């Protein structure tokens, strides 16, 4: 017991020392000095963070990093990507290996309070579900008693799965893998009857199957999974930059600003638009950024709706409906504080 207490105290002290050291200079200043953002992403999840055939990273999470680079450095391409497994991601951020973690990561109370990290908002509202082979003949998750379940280690899905089966008095046999790619290969090889993950990931993983049409996602959603970018605690300046970059993209969609229309908006008369893109006032000063920070975000990456549609929505192979991720004014819950 004493050794455990000493180890825990030492770990807490080390994290405090690191946080203090990070705050001494600040991530914003460090990023400006080195000229790029180090972004932690997945090892490959279509629609969220995945390299294309030329090795260029694409996805909804990637666009968050690109937007922050546009806001801070004026160039959305000044990003270097670090692929991380679920087990590696938080350590990489805590240690300073990356500046921001944008890797389909669920915001939970434990992660927000015990790891020395801050979630900077939500870029995708998700929920855990189940994918099965159509040949299994299952129409509901309530028919999965005794099933072998493929699952990725180090994720919130493990506890959600245990809770769901316990609540419904069912048993299951977990088949655990380190990466999402391994889970889908295990599923395809027949190592398990069902694959569980966030529903967005299930749609992304299904297109990796040799025969995507052979699998189906069951209707049940068993959890809340708000996914978003993460930064270290103790650096409020950087936290504000990442948070308000995401908010700027959401506000841009509300205001009807797109990558194609934002330049013409500089000559418009809408005061909310003019404030956001820096044609009136200088709200960038509060963030340690240039007055055109949000203009650069929108011009180079588009608004939140554009991020969504090209990566996971109608213009993507995933074809996921906006659902909860529609703007609050259009039936969803995507909502950002005003930029004023």
PyMOL commands that set and color helices and strands:
alter all, ss='L'
color gray80, all
select helices_A, chain A and resi 2-25+27-34+60-73+89-94+109-114+134-136+141-143+157-167+180-188+199-206+212-214+236-254+262-265+271-276+283-287+293-301+304-311+323-325+328-330
alter helices_A, ss='H'
color red, helices_A
select strands_A, chain A and resi 37-41+50-51+57-58+79-83+100-101+117-119+124-126+128-133+147-152+172-177+194-198+215-217+225-227+230-232
alter strands_A, ss='S'
color yellow, strands_A
deselect
rebuild
show_as cartoon
